[in-house]
């Protein structure tokens, strides 16, 4: 996963600055990590593409 570092450096901050709305109750940690992992590509395209 050599693109992981690229996604972290480019997209992770964007994801954290603009978190997806999850309603009153936050998702469990495992679901959050899965969502972040899958969402990094989209964040990367939005913020660095």
N, C-alpha and C positions, 0 to 999 in steps of 0.2 A: 504493500500500500504506500508506494512512494509519494502518491498525490495527497496523502493525509496531511503532511506538513504544509503543503501548499494551501489546502483547504483551511487548516487552522490559522495560518498566518494571514490569509486573505479574507476568509469568510466567517470565521468563528466569532470575531468581535461584532460583526454585523448581526449575526444571529442573537448574540447576547444583548446588543443594544436594542434590537427590535424583536423581542420574543413573541412567538405566536400566542394569541389569546387562548387560554384553556378553560375559562370559566372560573367559578368560585373555588373549585378544588383543583390543585395542581396534580398532574399525572404522577404515577409512581416513578421512582428513580430510573428503573430499567427502561420504562417506556420513554422517559425523557432522553436518556442516552441514545436510544434507538432513533428517536425523532431528530435529535441533533446530528447524529451520524448521517442519516439519510438526507437531512436538510442542508448539510454543508455544501453540497454541489450546487443547490439552488441559490444559497446565500453567496457562494463564490461567483456565480454567474451574475447575480444582481449587483454585487459590490465591487467585483474585480473584473468582470467581463465587459 
